[in-house]
Amino acid sequence: MIHHRRASRPRRQAGFTLLEMIVVLVIIGLIMGLVGPRLFAQADKAKVQTAQTQIKMLRGALQTMRMDVSRFPSEQEGLATLMRAPADERVARAWAGPYLDEGVPLDPWNNPYQYAPIASGDQAITLYSFGADGKPGGEGYDADVGYLPAQ
């Protein structure tokens, strides 16, 4: 019996070369360069919509509280009155809160909502967020959102 010896060839190891990895990373970078800005724009748009929704929810809670105590919170009492009874004993007796399940939320940019018992357009209150920049005024995603004070 004759045994044939196979010529031993070096086996190529499975895996990626450095050049292949660099090409893949460049392609991923190009895709993110095209898609990334659109994703961030959608995130900013979603924050504005969230602020609008939270403002409507807060307005509803304020209106419910007003039906119980016959007035909106003062500017000094603020939105905290939705969670705890006001100091005024006559008002505290009629207060039937808390009027929110999970506390007064911050706006989507982690700033407190601005509130005043002053009419804003067709609303009896002023209730708004400063927007992405956290400052009054602004344009685009920096614009104030909600029931704004009269200018």
Secondary structure, DSSP 8 states (H G I E B T S, - for coil): --------------S--HHHHHHHHHHHHHHHHHHHHHHHHHHHHHHHHHHHHHHHHHHHHHHHHHHHHSS---TTTGGGGGTS--S-HHHHHH-----SSS-----TTS---EEESS-BTTBSSEEEE-TTTTSSS-SGGGS-EEE----
